[in-house]
Amino acid sequence: MPLAIGRKAPDFTLSTKTADGPKQVRLSDNFGKRNTLLLFFPMAFTGTCTTEMCEVSQGMNAYTGSNAVVYGISGDNKKAKEIFEYGLSKDDKYPMFYYNLACAHAEMNDMENAIKNLRFAVKYIDNLIPGEQLPDPSGDDSFKRFLKNEQFQKALREMSGKSN
């Protein structure tokens, strides 16, 4: 049931992803302090949700002028890795499965497997569905913890064809 404009939302607690891993968030933590924007995406393993969330993630600065905190909420976080692996068992050349599996490994702080799966995503980039784009890992919060790591940076440069 939608809320009427200007009506206070009921308090609730949800799990969200941060650069430090999953976190429990209470809506009331921000009441009277900051605006709260909740972005719900039902299936993190789909190309549409991944692309949309990456676009929002890359444009986060647009919300800072609104004194807003932004939380991405998905109901499939606990099962995402298994779903991506299942997808790969059905189509082992679809790059978004590899990209999303890389994200799942990054969320578990497993840089080696994150890089391995990013490499496969790039290898099979020609198999994207028309209209899809492979997200840029350097702008994806899943990989934020690795962005200052030289090994990760080197892997990104190699995947983009830049050896320096």
Buried (B, 14 or more C-beta within 10 A) or exposed (E): EEEEEEEEEEEEEBBBBEEEEEEEBEBBEBEEEEEBEBBEBEBBBBBBBBBBBBEBBBEEEEBEEEEBBBBBBBEBBEEBBEBBEEBBEEEEEBBBBBBBBBBBBBBEEBBEBBBBBBBBBBEBBEEBEEEBEBBEBBBBBBBBBBBEEEEBEEBBEEBEEEEE
